[in-house]
Amino acid sequence: MYAIKKHLEQEKQKVEKHMQRNAERRAHRSTRPSRELVKDPAQSELKKQTDLLYDTSQKLQSKIDDVSRSIVRLKTIKVNLTADFQDKVKALGLDRDCLDMVANDDTYVAANDLPYNGSTGMPYAWKKSTTQAVDEAHEEHRKASKLRKSAFHMNHALLTKEKKQHDMVQNLLSQRIKDVTSVKEKLHDEMCRVEDEIGKAVKVKKQLEIAIQEKMPPLNLAKQRYMTRTKRPKREAVHDEVEHSLLLQHNELKAVVQDLQKKLQVVVAHLGVLRRNKSELEVNIADKQKSLK
Protein backbone atom coordinates (compact mmCIF):
# COMPACT_ATOMS: atom_id res chain seq x y z
CA MET A 1 0.00 0.00 0.00
CA TYR A 2 2.89 2.33 0.69
CA ALA A 3 4.20 1.59 -2.79
CA ILE A 4 0.87 2.35 -4.49
CA LYS A 5 0.49 5.52 -2.40
CA LYS A 6 3.97 6.68 -3.41
CA HIS A 7 3.19 5.90 -7.06
CA LEU A 8 -0.07 7.85 -6.93
CA GLU A 9 1.67 10.81 -5.28
CA GLN A 10 4.33 10.81 -8.00
CA GLU A 11 1.63 10.72 -10.68
CA LYS A 12 -0.19 13.60 -8.99
CA GLN A 13 3.03 15.63 -9.00
CA LYS A 14 3.37 14.98 -12.74
CA VAL A 15 -0.23 16.09 -13.28
CA GLU A 16 0.42 19.28 -11.31
CA LYS A 17 3.43 20.01 -13.54
CA HIS A 18 1.23 19.46 -16.59
CA MET A 19 -1.35 21.82 -15.08
CA GLN A 20 1.34 24.47 -14.64
CA ARG A 21 2.52 24.04 -18.23
CA ASN A 22 -1.08 24.21 -19.44
CA ALA A 23 -1.61 27.47 -17.52
CA GLU A 24 1.63 28.89 -18.95
CA ARG A 25 0.54 27.96 -22.47
CA ARG A 26 -2.85 29.62 -22.08
CA ALA A 27 -1.26 32.73 -20.54
CA HIS A 28 1.35 32.85 -23.33
CA ARG A 29 -1.29 32.52 -26.05
CA SER A 30 -3.34 35.31 -24.44
CA THR A 31 -0.51 37.73 -25.32
CA ARG A 32 -1.07 37.20 -29.04
CA PRO A 33 -1.87 40.36 -31.04
CA SER A 34 -5.58 41.20 -31.05
CA ARG A 35 -5.75 40.23 -34.73
CA GLU A 36 -4.67 36.68 -33.79
CA LEU A 37 -6.86 36.31 -30.66
CA VAL A 38 -9.28 33.75 -32.04
CA LYS A 39 -10.88 30.80 -30.28
CA ASP A 40 -9.26 28.25 -32.54
CA PRO A 41 -9.43 24.45 -31.99
CA ALA A 42 -6.10 24.52 -30.16
CA GLN A 43 -7.45 27.04 -27.64
CA SER A 44 -10.61 24.97 -27.12
CA GLU A 45 -8.60 21.79 -26.53
CA LEU A 46 -6.30 23.63 -24.10
CA LYS A 47 -9.40 24.57 -22.08
CA LYS A 48 -10.56 20.93 -22.17
CA GLN A 49 -7.09 19.87 -21.05
CA THR A 50 -7.32 22.30 -18.13
CA ASP A 51 -10.57 20.71 -16.94
CA LEU A 52 -9.25 17.18 -17.51
CA LEU A 53 -6.04 17.80 -15.56
CA TYR A 54 -7.96 19.34 -12.66
CA ASP A 55 -10.35 16.39 -12.58
CA THR A 56 -7.42 13.94 -12.75
CA SER A 57 -5.67 15.69 -9.86
CA GLN A 58 -8.82 15.56 -7.75
CA LYS A 59 -9.39 11.85 -8.44
CA LEU A 60 -5.76 11.00 -7.66
CA GLN A 61 -5.94 12.91 -4.39
CA SER A 62 -9.17 11.14 -3.47
CA LYS A 63 -7.57 7.76 -4.17
CA ILE A 64 -4.46 8.76 -2.17
CA ASP A 65 -6.74 9.60 0.77
CA ASP A 66 -8.45 6.20 0.43
CA VAL A 67 -5.08 4.44 0.44
CA SER A 68 -3.92 6.47 3.46
CA ARG A 69 -7.03 5.48 5.42
CA SER A 70 -6.51 1.85 4.42
CA ILE A 71 -2.91 2.00 5.65
CA VAL A 72 -4.09 3.35 9.00
CA ARG A 73 -6.61 0.52 9.34
CA LEU A 74 -4.04 -2.10 8.34
CA LYS A 75 -1.53 -0.73 10.86
CA THR A 76 -4.18 -0.87 13.59
CA ILE A 77 -5.02 -4.46 12.68
CA LYS A 78 -1.32 -5.32 12.63
CA VAL A 79 -0.87 -3.91 16.14
CA ASN A 80 -3.86 -5.89 17.41
CA LEU A 81 -2.77 -9.11 15.69
CA THR A 82 0.79 -8.70 16.99
CA ALA A 83 -0.48 -8.27 20.54
CA ASP A 84 -2.81 -11.25 20.14
CA PHE A 85 0.02 -13.33 18.70
CA GLN A 86 2.32 -12.45 21.58
CA ASP A 87 -0.41 -13.34 24.07
CA LYS A 88 -0.88 -16.72 22.42
CA VAL A 89 2.86 -17.38 22.40
CA LYS A 90 2.96 -16.64 26.10
CA ALA A 91 -0.13 -18.80 26.75
CA LEU A 92 1.38 -21.65 24.75
CA GLY A 93 4.54 -21.44 26.84
CA LEU A 94 2.60 -21.60 30.06
CA ASP A 95 0.55 -24.56 28.82
CA ARG A 96 3.74 -26.38 27.80
CA ASP A 97 5.17 -25.70 31.25
CA CYS A 98 2.03 -27.24 32.74
CA LEU A 99 2.38 -30.23 30.46
CA ASP A 100 5.98 -30.77 31.51
CA MET A 101 5.22 -30.56 35.22
CA VAL A 102 5.53 -33.77 37.36
CA ALA A 103 3.95 -34.58 40.70
CA ASN A 104 5.95 -33.61 43.81
CA ASP A 105 5.01 -35.42 47.03
CA ASP A 106 6.68 -32.81 49.21
CA THR A 107 4.43 -30.00 48.04
CA TYR A 108 0.70 -29.67 48.67
CA VAL A 109 -1.54 -26.79 47.94
CA ALA A 110 -5.02 -26.81 49.34
CA ALA A 111 -7.85 -26.13 46.96
CA ASN A 112 -8.93 -23.06 48.85
CA ASP A 113 -5.39 -21.68 48.59
CA LEU A 114 -5.53 -21.46 44.76
CA PRO A 115 -5.67 -17.93 43.30
CA TYR A 116 -8.95 -17.04 41.56
CA ASN A 117 -8.71 -15.45 38.13
CA GLY A 118 -11.96 -13.59 37.83
CA SER A 119 -11.19 -12.26 34.35
CA THR A 120 -10.86 -15.68 32.80
CA GLY A 121 -13.04 -15.92 29.71
CA MET A 122 -15.00 -18.82 28.31
CA PRO A 123 -13.52 -20.92 25.48
CA TYR A 124 -16.20 -20.01 22.96
CA ALA A 125 -15.64 -16.28 23.64
CA TRP A 126 -11.89 -16.71 23.27
CA LYS A 127 -12.34 -18.52 19.96
CA LYS A 128 -14.84 -15.97 18.70
CA SER A 129 -12.56 -13.07 19.60
CA THR A 130 -9.57 -14.67 17.91
CA THR A 131 -11.54 -15.69 14.82
CA GLN A 132 -13.12 -12.24 14.55
CA ALA A 133 -9.72 -10.53 14.62
CA VAL A 134 -8.44 -12.84 11.89
CA ASP A 135 -11.58 -12.36 9.82
CA GLU A 136 -11.26 -8.59 10.14
CA ALA A 137 -7.65 -8.84 9.01
CA HIS A 138 -8.66 -10.97 6.02
CA GLU A 139 -11.47 -8.56 5.12
CA GLU A 140 -9.22 -5.52 5.35
CA HIS A 141 -6.59 -7.33 3.30
CA ARG A 142 -9.24 -8.09 0.68
CA LYS A 143 -10.34 -4.45 0.63
CA ALA A 144 -6.74 -3.27 0.40
CA SER A 145 -6.09 -5.61 -2.52
CA LYS A 146 -9.25 -4.38 -4.25
CA LEU A 147 -8.21 -0.78 -3.57
CA ARG A 148 -4.76 -1.39 -5.08
CA LYS A 149 -6.29 -2.84 -8.23
CA SER A 150 -8.82 -0.01 -8.39
CA ALA A 151 -6.07 2.59 -7.98
CA PHE A 152 -3.95 0.93 -10.65
CA HIS A 153 -6.78 0.76 -13.19
CA MET A 154 -7.94 4.30 -12.42
CA ASN A 155 -4.43 5.67 -12.79
CA HIS A 156 -3.97 3.81 -16.07
CA ALA A 157 -7.30 5.11 -17.41
CA LEU A 158 -6.53 8.69 -16.33
CA LEU A 159 -3.05 8.59 -17.86
CA THR A 160 -4.42 7.21 -21.12
CA LYS A 161 -7.06 9.93 -21.27
CA GLU A 162 -4.56 12.63 -20.35
CA LYS A 163 -2.08 11.43 -22.98
CA LYS A 164 -4.82 11.40 -25.62
CA GLN A 165 -5.77 14.97 -24.74
CA HIS A 166 -2.11 16.04 -24.66
CA ASP A 167 -1.53 14.55 -28.11
CA MET A 168 -4.67 16.31 -29.36
CA VAL A 169 -3.39 19.68 -28.10
CA GLN A 170 0.07 19.06 -29.55
CA ASN A 171 -1.35 18.13 -32.96
CA LEU A 172 -3.67 21.15 -33.05
CA LEU A 173 -0.88 23.52 -32.01
CA SER A 174 1.35 22.03 -34.71
CA GLN A 175 -1.44 22.41 -37.25
CA ARG A 176 -2.02 25.98 -36.11
CA ILE A 177 1.67 26.73 -36.61
CA LYS A 178 1.50 25.27 -40.11
CA ASP A 179 -1.62 27.27 -40.95
CA VAL A 180 -0.20 30.54 -39.62
CA THR A 181 3.10 29.89 -41.39
CA SER A 182 1.25 29.27 -44.65
CA VAL A 183 -0.76 32.49 -44.25
CA LYS A 184 2.40 34.37 -43.34
CA GLU A 185 4.14 33.15 -46.50
CA LYS A 186 1.15 34.19 -48.61
CA LEU A 187 1.16 37.61 -46.98
CA HIS A 188 4.87 37.90 -47.67
CA ASP A 189 4.33 37.00 -51.32
CA GLU A 190 1.52 39.55 -51.51
CA MET A 191 3.77 42.19 -49.98
CA CYS A 192 6.44 41.44 -52.57
CA ARG A 193 3.85 41.97 -55.30
CA VAL A 194 2.71 45.21 -53.65
CA GLU A 195 6.31 46.42 -53.39
CA ASP A 196 6.82 45.56 -57.06
CA GLU A 197 3.62 47.43 -57.96
CA ILE A 198 4.77 50.40 -55.85
CA GLY A 199 8.05 50.43 -57.76
CA LYS A 200 6.20 50.45 -61.08
CA ALA A 201 3.78 53.14 -59.89
CA VAL A 202 6.65 55.33 -58.69
CA LYS A 203 8.30 54.92 -62.07
CA VAL A 204 5.08 55.88 -63.92
CA LYS A 205 4.64 58.85 -61.56
CA LYS A 206 8.13 60.02 -62.33
CA GLN A 207 7.50 59.66 -66.08
CA LEU A 208 4.26 61.64 -65.83
CA GLU A 209 5.93 64.38 -63.81
CA ILE A 210 8.71 64.61 -66.40
CA ALA A 211 6.17 64.67 -69.23
CA ILE A 212 4.25 67.49 -67.53
CA GLN A 213 7.47 69.39 -66.97
CA GLU A 214 8.36 68.97 -70.64
CA LYS A 215 4.94 70.19 -71.77
CA MET A 216 4.86 73.28 -69.55
CA PRO A 217 7.46 75.35 -71.46
CA PRO A 218 5.72 74.93 -74.87
CA LEU A 219 2.36 75.60 -73.21
CA ASN A 220 3.62 78.76 -71.52
CA LEU A 221 5.29 79.86 -74.77
CA ALA A 222 2.10 79.37 -76.78
CA LYS A 223 0.14 81.32 -74.18
CA GLN A 224 2.74 84.08 -74.06
CA ARG A 225 2.78 84.38 -77.86
CA TYR A 226 -1.00 84.48 -78.04
CA MET A 227 -1.22 87.13 -75.30
CA THR A 228 1.50 89.16 -77.01
CA ARG A 229 -0.38 89.19 -80.33
CA THR A 230 -3.52 90.44 -78.57
CA LYS A 231 -1.63 93.69 -77.99
CA ARG A 232 -1.46 94.48 -81.71
CA PRO A 233 -3.01 97.77 -82.88
CA LYS A 234 -6.72 97.56 -83.51
CA ARG A 235 -6.14 97.90 -87.27
CA GLU A 236 -3.91 94.77 -87.14
CA ALA A 237 -6.05 92.80 -84.70
CA VAL A 238 -7.29 90.20 -87.10
CA HIS A 239 -7.95 86.54 -86.47
CA ASP A 240 -5.33 85.28 -88.89
CA GLU A 241 -3.86 81.80 -89.37
CA VAL A 242 -1.03 82.49 -86.93
CA GLU A 243 -3.43 83.34 -84.12
CA HIS A 244 -5.55 80.35 -84.99
CA SER A 245 -2.49 78.10 -84.91
CA LEU A 246 -1.31 79.58 -81.58
CA LEU A 247 -4.76 79.10 -80.02
CA LEU A 248 -4.98 75.57 -81.37
CA GLN A 249 -1.46 74.76 -80.09
CA HIS A 250 -2.24 76.24 -76.65
CA ASN A 251 -5.48 74.31 -76.30
CA GLU A 252 -3.91 71.04 -77.42
CA LEU A 253 -0.96 71.43 -75.01
CA LYS A 254 -3.30 72.43 -72.21
CA ALA A 255 -5.49 69.36 -72.83
CA VAL A 256 -2.40 67.13 -72.85
CA VAL A 257 -1.13 68.65 -69.59
CA GLN A 258 -4.54 68.30 -67.96
CA ASP A 259 -4.76 64.68 -69.08
CA LEU A 260 -1.28 64.02 -67.71
CA GLN A 261 -2.18 65.69 -64.40
CA LYS A 262 -5.32 63.55 -64.10
CA LYS A 263 -3.26 60.43 -64.74
CA LEU A 264 -0.73 61.64 -62.17
CA GLN A 265 -3.50 62.08 -59.60
CA VAL A 266 -4.73 58.55 -60.29
CA VAL A 267 -1.19 57.18 -59.91
CA VAL A 268 -0.62 59.15 -56.67
CA ALA A 269 -3.92 57.86 -55.24
CA HIS A 270 -2.99 54.31 -56.31
CA LEU A 271 0.40 54.72 -54.64
CA GLY A 272 -1.33 55.80 -51.44
CA VAL A 273 -3.50 52.66 -51.48
CA LEU A 274 -0.50 50.44 -52.22
CA ARG A 275 1.53 51.97 -49.40
CA ARG A 276 -1.35 51.54 -46.96
CA ASN A 277 -1.70 47.93 -48.09
CA LYS A 278 2.01 47.41 -47.59
CA SER A 279 1.85 48.89 -44.10
CA GLU A 280 -1.10 46.65 -43.19
CA LEU A 281 0.68 43.62 -44.61
CA GLU A 282 3.81 44.41 -42.58
CA VAL A 283 1.75 44.68 -39.38
CA ASN A 284 -0.12 41.48 -40.23
CA ILE A 285 3.10 39.61 -40.91
CA ALA A 286 4.59 40.89 -37.65
CA ASP A 287 1.45 39.69 -35.81
CA LYS A 288 1.74 36.27 -37.44
CA GLN A 289 5.40 36.05 -36.46
CA LYS A 290 4.60 36.92 -32.83
CA SER A 291 1.71 34.44 -32.85
CA LEU A 292 4.04 31.69 -34.11
CA LYS A 293 6.41 32.29 -31.21
Beta strands, then each sheet from edge to edge (+ up, - down):
end
